[in-house]
Amino acid sequence: MASEQTLDERDLRRMIRTNRLVLRLARHWLILVLGFLLLYTGLSLTPPLFMKAGWTGAADVLYKVYAPLCHQFAFRSWFFFGEQLAYPRQVAGSGLGSFETYAAQDPHFAGIDLAVWSADLQLKARSFQGNEQMGYKTALCERDVAIYGMMFLAGLLFGRARRWLRPAPLLLYVLLGLGPLGLDGFSQMFSYTPFEFWPIRESLPHYRVITGALFGLMNVWLAFPYLEMSMNETRAAVGKKLRLAEQRLAALQAAQR
């Protein structure tokens, strides 16, 4: 009987610890998500700092960590410590010095026809980290930085409106979140091989920032209120289980005295 009571007490204590952990996570989910977004976005901006400081090994690690998560094309990414913040392809007509003009001066692109969209160009533009003249590339592209940066900022605002903000209507999410992003991204993609539905269109940096920021904002407006409602339900259910477990443990300990 004593061993059964001891086992029951161990189970209750384990249940209480688990419920307390789940309750803390449910109460502080927003802080955890914002912390992840800040870390994810912030770290993607640090490789240029490391490259400038000569810590190329640290920068290379971050480039490789983010490589599966982003195309990292040099002509669609931000650069720090160089002559420009971005180097769009010439076909974009941005008014900035073109990627082709600058890349032609770097031996990394030797033997590559910079004016032709090819697998070699994409691979070289992806692996290019920068130089003293152009500066050094961020680990995420312009659009991704805008998406996750805006999700962090919108999440901060959500923290002040979480008690009353309802999820964005799905139609509004499609129109403001998916619509501009899809229009900008697909009109660019379908202009290149193998599609070539129309003359080549290369998006401009500010289009990528605007569409990415809208997408990030709408993601937060749609998802975070649902997460808050779910966590409220979790807090209520787990809180009830925790109180019952604590009461049972107290009664068991009283009976053993």
C-alpha positions in Angstrom: 0.0 0.0 0.0 2.8 2.3 0.9 4.6 1.6 -2.4 1.4 2.3 -4.3 1.0 5.6 -2.5 4.6 6.6 -3.2 4.2 5.8 -6.8 1.0 7.8 -6.9 2.7 10.7 -5.3 5.5 10.5 -7.9 3.0 10.5 -10.7 1.2 13.5 -9.2 4.4 15.4 -8.8 5.4 14.6 -12.4 1.9 15.7 -13.6 2.2 19.0 -11.6 5.6 19.8 -13.1 4.4 19.0 -16.6 1.3 21.1 -16.2 3.2 24.0 -14.8 5.6 23.9 -17.7 2.7 23.9 -20.2 1.0 26.7 -18.4 4.1 28.9 -18.5 4.4 28.2 -22.2 0.8 29.1 -22.8 1.1 32.3 -20.8 4.3 33.4 -22.5 3.9 32.1 -26.0 4.0 35.6 -27.6 7.4 36.4 -25.9 8.8 33.1 -27.2 7.5 33.7 -30.8 8.8 37.3 -30.8 12.2 36.1 -29.4 12.5 33.6 -32.2 11.5 36.2 -34.9 14.0 38.7 -33.5 16.8 36.1 -33.4 16.0 34.8 -36.8 15.9 38.2 -38.5 18.7 39.7 -36.5 21.1 36.9 -37.1 20.5 37.1 -40.8 21.8 40.7 -40.8 25.0 39.9 -38.9 27.2 38.3 -41.6 28.1 41.7 -43.2 29.3 42.8 -39.7 31.4 39.6 -39.4 32.8 40.0 -42.9 33.7 43.6 -42.3 35.4 42.6 -39.0 37.4 39.9 -40.8 35.5 37.0 -39.0 34.8 35.3 -42.3 34.4 31.9 -40.6 31.5 33.1 -38.4 29.9 34.7 -41.4 30.2 31.6 -43.5 28.5 29.5 -40.9 25.5 31.8 -40.9 25.3 31.9 -44.7 25.2 28.1 -44.7 22.6 28.0 -41.9 20.3 30.2 -43.8 21.0 28.8 -47.3 18.3 26.1 -47.2 15.8 28.8 -46.2 16.4 31.5 -48.8 17.7 31.7 -52.4 20.3 34.3 -51.2 20.8 35.8 -54.7 23.1 38.7 -54.6 20.9 40.8 -56.9 17.9 40.4 -54.6 19.6 40.8 -51.2 20.8 43.7 -49.0 24.4 44.7 -48.8 26.1 46.6 -45.9 29.3 48.6 -45.9 29.4 49.1 -49.7 28.6 51.7 -52.3 24.9 50.7 -52.4 22.4 48.9 -50.2 21.2 46.8 -53.2 22.4 45.8 -56.6 19.4 44.9 -58.8 19.9 43.4 -62.2 20.0 45.8 -65.0 16.7 44.7 -66.5 15.0 45.9 -63.3 15.6 49.6 -64.3 16.1 50.6 -60.7 18.3 53.6 -61.3 21.0 52.1 -59.1 24.3 50.8 -60.3 23.4 47.4 -61.8 24.5 44.0 -60.5 26.1 43.3 -63.8 28.3 46.4 -63.7 29.6 45.5 -60.2 29.8 41.8 -60.6 31.8 42.0 -63.8 34.7 43.5 -61.7 34.8 40.5 -59.2 36.7 37.3 -60.1 34.0 35.3 -58.4 31.9 35.8 -61.6 34.7 35.2 -64.1 33.5 33.3 -67.2 29.8 33.9 -66.4 27.6 35.8 -68.8 25.9 38.1 -66.3 23.3 39.2 -68.8 21.9 35.7 -69.4 19.7 34.0 -66.8 21.4 30.6 -66.3 22.0 28.0 -63.6 25.7 29.2 -63.4 24.6 32.7 -62.8 22.2 31.6 -60.1 24.7 29.5 -58.3 27.4 32.2 -58.4 25.0 34.9 -57.2 23.9 32.6 -54.4 27.4 31.8 -53.2 28.7 35.4 -53.6 29.1 37.0 -50.2 30.4 40.4 -51.2 33.6 42.4 -51.5 35.0 45.7 -50.3 33.4 47.8 -53.1 29.9 46.3 -53.0 29.8 45.6 -49.3 28.7 42.3 -47.8 25.4 40.4 -48.3 22.8 39.6 -45.7 21.9 36.0 -45.2 18.3 36.5 -46.1 17.0 38.3 -49.2 15.3 41.7 -49.2 11.8 40.2 -49.2 12.5 37.7 -46.4 14.0 40.4 -44.2 10.8 42.4 -44.7 8.5 39.5 -44.0 10.1 38.4 -40.7 11.0 41.9 -39.6 7.4 43.0 -40.0 6.2 39.9 -38.2 8.3 40.9 -35.3 7.1 44.5 -35.3 3.5 43.6 -35.8 3.8 41.0 -33.0 4.9 43.8 -30.7 1.8 45.8 -31.6 -0.3 42.6 -31.2 0.9 42.4 -27.6 -1.0 45.7 -26.9 -4.2 44.6 -28.8 -4.3 40.8 -28.0 -7.4 41.1 -25.7 -9.7 42.6 -28.4 -8.1 42.0 -31.8 -10.0 39.5 -34.0 -8.3 37.5 -36.8 -8.2 39.1 -40.2 -11.0 38.1 -42.5 -9.6 35.5 -44.9 -10.6 37.5 -48.0 -8.6 40.5 -46.6 -5.6 38.2 -46.0 -5.7 37.0 -49.6 -6.1 40.6 -51.0 -3.5 42.3 -48.9 -1.2 39.5 -47.9 -1.1 36.9 -50.6 -2.2 39.1 -53.5 0.7 41.7 -53.8 3.3 39.0 -52.9 2.0 36.6 -55.5 1.6 39.3 -58.2 5.2 40.6 -57.7 6.8 37.2 -57.3 5.0 35.2 -59.9 5.1 38.0 -62.6 8.8 37.9 -62.1 9.2 34.1 -62.0 7.0 33.4 -65.1 9.0 35.9 -67.1 12.1 33.7 -66.8 12.9 30.3 -68.3 11.4 27.8 -68.5 8.2 29.8 -68.7 8.9 33.0 -70.5 5.3 34.0 -70.7 6.2 37.7 -71.2 9.3 39.9 -71.4 11.7 39.5 -68.4 10.6 41.4 -65.4 12.9 41.8 -62.4 11.2 43.2 -59.3 12.6 46.3 -57.6 13.9 46.3 -54.0 11.1 48.5 -52.7 8.5 46.3 -54.2 10.0 43.3 -52.4 10.0 45.3 -49.1 6.4 46.4 -49.5 5.0 43.0 -50.5 7.1 41.2 -47.9 6.0 43.6 -45.2 2.3 43.3 -46.1 2.6 39.5 -46.1 4.3 39.6 -42.7 1.7 42.0 -41.2 -1.2 39.9 -42.5 0.4 36.7 -41.2 0.4 38.2 -37.7 -3.1 39.6 -38.0 -4.5 36.2 -39.2 -2.5 33.8 -37.1 -1.8 35.5 -33.8 -5.4 36.1 -32.6 -6.1 32.4 -33.3 -3.0 31.4 -31.3 -4.1 33.7 -28.5 -7.6 32.1 -28.4 -6.0 28.6 -28.4 -3.6 29.5 -25.6 -6.4 30.9 -23.5 -8.2 27.6 -23.8 -5.0 25.8 -23.0 -4.5 27.9 -19.9 -8.0 27.3 -18.6 -7.8 23.5 -19.2 -4.3 23.0 -17.9 -4.9 25.4 -14.9 -7.9 23.2 -13.9 -5.8 20.0 -14.2 -3.0 21.6 -12.2 -5.3 22.6 -9.4 -6.8 19.1 -9.2 -3.4 17.5 -9.1 -2.2 19.9 -6.4 -5.3 19.1 -4.3 -4.8 15.4 -4.7 -1.2 15.7 -3.7 -2.1 17.7 -0.7 -4.7 15.2 0.4 -2.3 12.3 -0.2 0.4 13.9 1.9 -2.1 14.7 4.7 -3.3 11.1 4.7 0.3 9.9 5.1 1.0 12.0 8.2 
